[in-house]
Amino acid sequence: MLSKILKLEFIGAIFIIILGSLLHFTFGWSGKFWLVGTFSAVNESTWEHLKLAVIPALLWMLFEMKLLKERPENFFLAKTKGIYAMPFFIIVIFYSYKAILGKNFLVLDILTFVVAVILGQLISYRIMLFKNLRKIYNQIGLVFLILLFLAFIIFTFYPPHFFLFQDPVDLRYGI
């Protein structure tokens, strides 16, 4: 079963990378339809780019739940930690390289996204290997996934005036 989980995490990384890349454009393609903005990047802010990893990762988690007839007992805890790791790594890598180089580069932005997704999926896999964790951790993980999803929806329409939420192109916030 563990090799099946590792394969699914690898396939999931590919799914997240492809769908996340498409979600960069779907808001514009939709004519800036507000509903599409709840799951797509609505501007060039860092926050909106974090959606490109998180939303596809949440979708993959739902597919993976169906594919794994015998889910590990800590499935939601593992997915939560892996999904939260993706935006963490995107922020750390992006702002680190930007501080060193003085500006951002598209190829490094894309590599940052890919590395963050792969690391998140690997973290998820490693945590699924843990045994005898308390069930409450799994339940707490599920609550934190729901909160993250809600945060992306709410902050699309009501973003805090904080640098992560500001579009560097037009200096606006949100949709």
C-alpha positions as semicolon CSV with decimal commas, in nm:
position;residue;x (nm);y (nm);z (nm)
1;M;0,000;0,000;0,000
2;L;0,285;0,241;0,076
3;S;0,420;0,225;-0,278
4;K;0,066;0,297;-0,402
5;I;0,053;0,605;-0,178
6;L;0,393;0,722;-0,301
7;K;0,276;0,682;-0,662
8;L;-0,041;0,876;-0,584
9;E;0,158;1,156;-0,421
10;F;0,380;1,175;-0,730
11;I;0,081;1,177;-0,965
12;G;-0,074;1,436;-0,736
13;A;0,231;1,661;-0,771
14;I;0,196;1,648;-1,149
15;F;-0,179;1,715;-1,124
16;I;-0,125;2,011;-0,888
17;I;0,147;2,162;-1,107
18;I;-0,058;2,135;-1,427
19;L;-0,389;2,251;-1,280
20;G;-0,217;2,524;-1,078
21;S;-0,052;2,654;-1,393
22;L;-0,389;2,667;-1,569
23;L;-0,554;2,841;-1,274
24;H;-0,313;3,129;-1,324
25;F;-0,513;3,220;-1,635
26;T;-0,871;3,100;-1,574
27;F;-0,993;3,420;-1,407
28;G;-0,892;3,625;-1,712
29;W;-1,026;3,361;-1,951
30;S;-1,362;3,376;-1,771
31;G;-1,397;3,749;-1,833
32;K;-1,309;3,808;-1,467
33;F;-1,618;3,626;-1,342
34;W;-1,614;3,658;-0,962
35;L;-1,701;3,292;-0,899
36;V;-1,396;3,176;-1,097
37;G;-1,192;3,415;-0,882
38;T;-1,268;3,209;-0,574
39;F;-1,040;2,933;-0,699
40;S;-0,817;3,114;-0,953
41;A;-0,554;3,384;-0,920
42;V;-0,730;3,720;-0,958
43;N;-0,411;3,928;-0,963
44;E;-0,033;3,897;-0,942
45;S;-0,005;3,911;-0,561
46;T;0,185;3,642;-0,376
47;W;-0,135;3,543;-0,192
48;E;-0,324;3,479;-0,514
49;H;-0,033;3,270;-0,643
50;L;-0,049;3,055;-0,331
51;K;-0,400;2,957;-0,445
52;L;-0,241;2,792;-0,748
53;A;-0,090;2,526;-0,522
54;V;-0,353;2,500;-0,250
55;I;-0,674;2,470;-0,454
56;P;-0,541;2,192;-0,684
57;A;-0,390;2,017;-0,380
58;L;-0,729;2,020;-0,209
59;L;-0,889;1,880;-0,523
60;W;-0,623;1,611;-0,547
61;M;-0,688;1,520;-0,184
62;L;-1,053;1,456;-0,272
63;F;-0,953;1,237;-0,569
64;E;-0,699;1,057;-0,355
65;M;-0,962;0,983;-0,091
66;K;-1,164;0,801;-0,358
67;L;-0,860;0,619;-0,499
68;L;-0,736;0,495;-0,161
69;K;-0,995;0,249;-0,045
70;E;-0,789;0,189;0,269
71;R;-0,667;0,534;0,367
72;P;-0,396;0,568;0,628
73;E;-0,545;0,659;0,965
74;N;-0,369;0,997;0,957
75;F;-0,466;1,087;0,600
76;F;-0,611;1,431;0,679
77;L;-0,324;1,525;0,910
78;A;-0,077;1,427;0,637
79;K;-0,262;1,618;0,366
80;T;-0,299;1,922;0,592
81;K;0,071;1,940;0,668
82;G;0,162;1,882;0,304
83;I;-0,083;2,141;0,175
84;Y;0,021;2,401;0,434
85;A;0,386;2,332;0,346
86;M;0,332;2,434;-0,016
87;P;0,253;2,804;0,048
88;F;0,518;2,810;0,320
89;F;0,788;2,695;0,079
90;I;0,663;2,925;-0,197
91;I;0,687;3,227;0,034
92;V;1,026;3,132;0,180
93;I;1,192;3,040;-0,149
94;F;1,041;3,329;-0,348
95;Y;1,130;3,604;-0,101
96;S;1,472;3,451;-0,029
97;Y;1,582;3,439;-0,389
98;K;1,426;3,780;-0,457
99;A;1,621;3,929;-0,164
100;I;1,944;3,778;-0,294
101;L;1,897;3,863;-0,664
102;G;1,711;4,191;-0,616
103;K;1,418;4,097;-0,839
104;N;1,214;3,799;-0,943
105;F;1,253;3,590;-1,257
106;L;0,971;3,394;-1,419
107;V;1,175;3,074;-1,452
108;L;1,266;3,088;-1,082
109;D;0,904;3,162;-0,991
110;I;0,795;2,850;-1,179
111;L;1,071;2,640;-1,023
112;T;0,971;2,770;-0,679
113;F;0,615;2,654;-0,743
114;V;0,726;2,311;-0,866
115;V;0,968;2,257;-0,575
116;A;0,708;2,367;-0,319
117;V;0,446;2,129;-0,460
118;I;0,689;1,835;-0,465
119;L;0,805;1,905;-0,110
120;G;0,445;1,934;0,009
121;Q;0,354;1,602;-0,148
122;L;0,663;1,436;0,003
123;I;0,577;1,572;0,347
124;S;0,226;1,436;0,307
125;Y;0,363;1,095;0,211
126;R;0,608;1,083;0,503
127;I;0,339;1,170;0,756
128;M;0,113;0,899;0,614
129;L;0,385;0,653;0,719
130;F;0,348;0,746;1,088
131;K;0,161;0,495;1,297
132;N;-0,046;0,520;1,615
133;L;-0,125;0,889;1,601
134;R;-0,425;1,010;1,799
135;K;-0,741;1,045;1,590
136;I;-0,794;1,400;1,716
137;Y;-0,491;1,512;1,511
138;N;-0,661;1,391;1,196
139;Q;-0,980;1,577;1,288
140;I;-0,786;1,895;1,368
141;G;-0,612;1,861;1,032
142;L;-0,944;1,851;0,852
143;V;-1,059;2,165;1,036
144;F;-0,739;2,346;0,933
145;L;-0,791;2,247;0,569
146;I;-1,141;2,391;0,576
147;L;-1,010;2,712;0,737
148;L;-0,740;2,747;0,471
149;F;-0,994;2,703;0,192
150;L;-1,223;2,962;0,351
151;A;-0,930;3,203;0,394
152;F;-0,858;3,189;0,022
153;I;-1,220;3,267;-0,062
154;I;-1,258;3,546;0,193
155;F;-0,923;3,712;0,118
156;T;-1,000;3,712;-0,255
157;F;-1,277;3,961;-0,185
158;Y;-1,159;4,119;0,142
159;P;-0,778;4,103;0,146
160;P;-0,582;4,261;0,429
161;H;-0,368;4,556;0,323
162;F;-0,046;4,363;0,368
163;F;0,236;4,311;0,118
164;L;0,147;3,944;0,048
165;F;-0,195;4,053;-0,078
166;Q;-0,085;4,350;-0,291
167;D;-0,062;4,311;-0,666
168;P;0,286;4,441;-0,755
169;V;0,167;4,538;-1,105
170;D;-0,120;4,774;-1,023
171;L;-0,069;4,800;-0,643
172;R;-0,431;4,695;-0,578
173;Y;-0,566;4,429;-0,345
174;G;-0,802;4,141;-0,422
175;I;-1,057;4,110;-0,699
